[in-house]
């Protein structure tokens, strides 16, 4: 470990309205969070010469004094470490000075960590080293394809997070499930609990135990039927809340697991679909973020963006149409 004297820093628009603790976490990724909070509590970090607490939000032109901090090597990928051959060209759905919206491919994490060297955000930072700011507005599971929203200005990030908290955004996913879905539209309101398996894997389950209700998170999904075959149904799932694995757990609990889901799905069916040499076959989860509606954080314009089904999912649907008559 080595001492790094950072000294004083003037806050520009890239950090405006950011909490001071998050500002320090980002600056010192190899430093334990407990140490960051300790130097905040002890008053070693000063803003405009005054003591502040961890929840203080930085303002434009604030002067931040940072004491010498012991820093370890970060486990986050350095953009310079991504080889040219590993760079991915993303399909851009929308871009301006404040926003970037891409069509994320399946199989790519949105960020590095947990065994993943780098994800979408590290890719973009490596490809655009001149960008002062780029952050994820929301997340998608690694195997989920489709619309991913990023902010290129902190003011945009803050406003978009506000819209999400206040339920002003609209997210729709296309999902194929096992079984014949009956209702044209169905509201699913089932609370969720996070837990860790004996092997250390993080999972989510429906909370049915009254003793755990205080720890559970409310979750609301609106499901609309798009098309149905004898053995499969194509659904539009709208997220009213954005809980981890919400769509996957809700549908599996109702007896309609997502095709290809390796956590909550029908594992026998998944193996059959992945191994068959005949069409249709599928080797990943059929979950695609296809529509996102929100207000532009700077102009106030209402945006409605779409990402068509990825080629592998569209081929699977086409194969169903060829082999099975829709009901």
Secondary structure, DSSP 8 states (H G I E B T S, - for coil): -EEE--EEEE--TTTTT-BHHHHHHHH-TTS-HHHHHHHHHTT-SEETTEE--TT-B--TT-EEEE--EEE---SS--GGGS-GGG----EEEEE-SSEEEEEE-TT--SS-BTTBS--HHHHHHHH-TT-S--EESS---TT-EEEEEEESSHHHHHHHHHHHHTT--EEEEEEEEES----SEEEEE--EEEEE-TTS-EEEEE---GGGTTT-B--EEEEEEEEE-SSEEEEEEEESS--TTHHHHHHHHTT--BTT-TTTS-HHHHHHHHH-SSSS---S--EEEEEEEEE-TTT--EEEEE----HHHHHHHHHHHHHS---
